[in-house]
Structures are given as C-alpha cells and as structure tokens.
Amino acid sequence: MPDKIPLLVLNSLSSAHQAQIAAVYDLTYAPTAAERAAAIAAHGARFRAVLTIGVVGLTPEELAAMPKVELVCAMGAGYEGLPLEAARARGIALANGAGTNDDCVADHAFGLLIGIVRGIRTLDRLCREGVWREAIPQPPNVSGKRLGILGLGTIGQKIARRAAGFDMAVGYHNRKPREGAAQRYFDSLQALAAWADVLMVATPGGPGTRHLVDAAVLDALGPQGFLVNISRGSVVDTEALAGALREGRIAGAGLDVYESEPHRPEVLIGLDNVLLTPHMAGWSPEATQASVDRFMANAEGHFAGRGVVSPI
C-alpha cells in the first residue's frame, strides 16, 4: 500500500472527523497558533495539502515554508484568509466547501430575522419576569415586509427562497445584477437599505467589503429597520451600529458575526435590541459532516488527477 499523503489541518475538528480524514491521509492536526508554528517548522517540507477555514486562513509565509504543497482547501464557503495569489503563482489547486452549509446558514439567518423583528429575546425575558402582553408594545409582522439582501450568492438565494414563504418582497445589491435573478436589483447599498425593512448581510468578507454597512447605510435603513448579519463581522462598522441601536436610529439587529471575534462585541452587550449568536450559523452536525465529506472529495479528486470538486 502506498504511503499516505501528508496533510496539515489548521481548523478545529472533532475526533471523529480527524479519524475519518486520518484513515486516508497522514494527518498533522494543528488547531492552535503554537501547534501550527511547530508543525510547519518541523514538517513543512513534507506536507502536500493543507485544510483550513476562511477565518483561520493560511499566510503566504507559511505557504512558502511548505514547498511540496499542491492543494489548499477551505472547509467552509469562506476563503478570505487564504493566500490566493501566492498559491496561484505556484500552480497550487484551491478549493472550498461551497454549498455544504448553505441551508444551515439560511435557516439561522431566518431565525435571527424572526427573533429580532418579533423581539423574541425580550419577550422571553418579560414572560419570565411575569409581565403580561397588555403591558408590552406589539412587535411588527415578519410576513409582508421588504427584505434587502446584500450579496445574492448561493446563501443569499436560499434566504430569498425562505423569504418567499413569508410573502416578503425581496431586493438585493451585488456589484452587478445576478444573471437570471427574479429579485429586484438595487445599484447602491444605500438605496437598498432605504427600501428595505430588514437588511440581510450575506456577502463575502475580506478587504473589499470592509465596513460596507456604515452609518450612512444604517441611517438609510431607518428607525423602523432591522439589520441581520450572517456573513462576516468586518462587513459592518460595529461602532456605527452600536450608535444607531443606542439612539434608536435603527430598530434592532441580529448578528451571528462581529469584528471582535472570538471575543464578545463589548459595545453591543448592554443593548436590548440586539440578538447575538457566536458565529454558529453554519454549524450543525449535518453541515459539518457535509463540509468534511466535501474536503475528502476535493482532495481525492485532486490527487487522483481529476481535479477538485469545488474550485475557488
């Protein structure tokens, strides 16, 4: 039997998933900064493949220390932390887990949307305190509202499909109109925010989208408007958002991502009109298994000479 191909894994994996991968590859598991540095220093010359995720990434310097690497994979859809230019310059194959957790993210996005528009977190607290409905302002409908999606990619489209079940009008803003999209296109994010009751952020992270949602966009969204972000924390200016929420310039926000990750967003913690989850939208046993299986398919395709299944 030929030797197993040496693989470096930089993102955290369950012991079961480590075992699934180790059955096929010579796995070095290095999820902490110290383990990662040690693994690359000791075995950099051996590795032929690297598995990571967008937020954990891989630096050009680390890649340079691994001359035999021919495949770099992101386990999820996001790949903003991958050294694309350095990898392409070396002819290294690049792949991600596009589509493996879309349903999970879209479900969670809708949970945040309903939760914040209906004020479910606050209602739960009031109910536990013995407050009856007569003393509580009525929260608005979700059905019939206008949903503006920033980034009508695969996840954005799945969110739009769920919105259709709630009879929501859907508009979107991308850099350019999406071929064949039935939803209304807005050529500026500010115009989309002014039209929308709920602005849903579903665009990729990275320098090109940093602070796209700023004070001007939040002011366009307005005092009856809600923001939901399931993409990357970097897309929203946290300080501007905190100010808008504190001053009632927007009605509320549901966030799965924030700029201070993994540390909690301190400026938002004391605010009652925010619903927070710790970057869990894409996490479920089903989605994680699909992501691991996709990595296996990408790696198998590459090393068999057929090519990766989902190239970046």
Secondary structure, DSSP 4 states (H G I P E B T S, - for coil): -PPPEEEEE-S---HHHHHHHHTTEEEEE--SHHHHHHHHHHHTTT--EEEE-TTT---HHHHHT-TT--EEEESSS--TTS-HHHHHHTT-EEE--TTSSHHHHHHHHHHHHHHHHTTHHHHHHHHHTT--GGGSPPPPPSTT-EEEEE--SHHHHHHHHHHHTTT-EEEEE-SSPPTT--SEE-SSHHHHHHH-SEEEE----SGGGTT-B-HHHHHHH-TT-EEEE-S-GGGB-HHHHHHHHHTTSSSEEEES--TTTTS--HHHHT-TTEEE-SS-TT--HHHHHHHHHHHHHHHHHHHTTS--SSB-
